[in-house]
């Protein structure tokens, strides 16, 4: 695993208040839980948390759409698995809003800023 991925896992775990071992146990366990199943569970979680997410973000963030887009439009199945596990861990620990806000601040906003500056 690259250092970028390990840093991302560490960041998620700091938000979710879990260990990297918790994350990696789910991530590496392809035989028990498929990526498709994890993604379906994560999408259901986002739908279930729609009002909570929509009510806790800046009106421009559209947190439910951000999380859905990261799941549905992930360019690779490993990315889809990564996002699904992060959403699961965040939800299980009551940290779904902080996770979505962190992704908006650390991922979405810089990406949009870079795209508009070109």
C-alpha positions as CSV (number, residue, x, y, z in Angstrom):
1,X,0.0,0.0,0.0
2,X,1.3,3.5,-0.9
3,X,2.0,6.2,1.7
4,X,-0.8,8.3,0.2
5,X,-3.3,5.5,0.9
6,X,-1.9,5.0,4.4
7,X,-2.2,8.7,5.1
8,X,-5.8,8.7,3.8
9,X,-6.6,5.8,6.1
10,X,-5.0,7.5,9.0
11,X,-7.0,10.7,8.3
12,X,-10.2,8.7,8.1
13,X,-9.5,6.8,11.3
14,X,-8.7,10.1,13.1
15,X,-12.2,11.4,12.1
16,X,-14.0,8.1,12.9
17,X,-12.0,7.5,16.1
18,X,-11.0,4.0,15.1
19,X,-7.8,2.2,14.4
20,X,-6.1,1.6,11.1
21,X,-6.5,-2.1,11.9
22,X,-10.3,-1.7,12.0
23,X,-10.2,-0.1,8.5
24,X,-7.7,-2.5,7.0
25,X,-9.6,-5.6,8.4
26,X,-12.6,-4.6,6.4
27,X,-10.6,-3.4,3.4
28,X,-8.5,-6.6,3.0
29,X,-11.4,-9.0,3.7
30,X,-12.6,-9.3,0.0
31,X,-13.6,-13.0,0.6
32,X,-16.2,-12.2,3.2
33,X,-17.7,-8.9,2.1
34,X,-17.8,-7.9,-1.5
35,X,-17.1,-4.4,-2.7
36,X,-20.6,-4.3,-4.3
37,X,-22.2,-5.2,-1.0
38,X,-20.2,-2.6,0.9
39,X,-21.2,0.0,-1.7
40,X,-24.9,-0.9,-1.5
41,X,-24.7,-0.6,2.3
42,X,-22.9,2.7,2.1
43,X,-25.5,4.2,-0.4
44,X,-28.3,3.0,1.9
45,X,-26.5,4.7,4.8
46,X,-26.2,8.0,2.9
47,X,-29.9,7.8,2.0
48,X,-30.8,7.1,5.6
49,X,-28.6,10.1,6.8
50,X,-29.8,12.5,4.0
51,X,-31.5,15.0,6.3
52,X,-28.6,14.9,8.9
53,X,-26.0,15.4,6.1
54,X,-28.0,18.1,4.4
55,X,-28.7,20.0,7.6
56,X,-25.1,20.1,8.8
57,X,-23.2,21.3,5.8
58,X,-22.7,24.6,4.1
59,X,-25.5,25.0,1.6
60,X,-23.0,24.8,-1.2
61,X,-21.5,21.5,-0.1
62,X,-24.5,19.2,-0.7
63,X,-22.9,16.5,1.4
64,X,-25.3,13.7,0.5
65,X,-24.5,14.2,-3.2
66,X,-20.8,14.4,-2.5
67,X,-20.8,11.0,-0.8
68,X,-23.1,9.4,-3.4
69,X,-20.9,10.7,-6.2
70,X,-17.7,9.4,-4.5
71,X,-19.4,6.0,-4.3
72,X,-21.1,5.8,-7.7
73,X,-18.4,7.5,-9.7
74,X,-15.3,5.9,-8.1
75,X,-12.9,5.2,-11.0
76,X,-11.8,1.9,-9.5
77,X,-13.3,-0.8,-7.4
78,X,-10.6,-0.3,-4.7
79,X,-11.7,3.4,-4.4
80,X,-15.3,2.3,-4.1
81,X,-14.3,-0.1,-1.4
82,X,-12.3,2.6,0.4
83,X,-15.1,5.1,0.4
84,X,-17.7,2.5,1.4
85,X,-15.7,1.4,4.4
86,X,-15.0,4.9,5.5
87,X,-18.8,5.7,5.4
88,X,-19.6,2.5,7.3
89,X,-17.0,3.2,10.0
90,X,-18.1,6.9,10.3
91,X,-21.8,5.9,10.6
92,X,-21.1,3.2,13.1
93,X,-19.3,5.7,15.3
94,X,-21.7,8.7,14.8
95,X,-19.1,10.6,12.6
96,X,-20.8,10.6,9.2
97,X,-21.1,14.4,9.1
98,X,-17.5,15.1,10.2
99,X,-16.3,12.6,7.6
100,X,-18.4,14.3,4.8
101,X,-17.3,17.8,5.9
102,X,-13.6,16.7,6.0
103,X,-13.9,15.3,2.5
104,X,-15.5,18.4,1.2
105,X,-12.8,20.6,2.8
106,X,-9.8,18.4,2.0
107,X,-10.9,17.0,-1.3
108,X,-13.8,18.7,-3.1
109,X,-12.9,22.4,-2.4
110,X,-9.2,22.1,-3.5
111,X,-10.2,20.0,-6.5
112,X,-12.8,22.7,-7.6
113,X,-10.3,25.5,-6.9
114,X,-7.7,23.8,-9.1
115,X,-10.2,23.2,-11.9
116,X,-11.4,26.8,-12.0
117,X,-7.8,28.2,-11.9
118,X,-6.9,26.5,-15.2
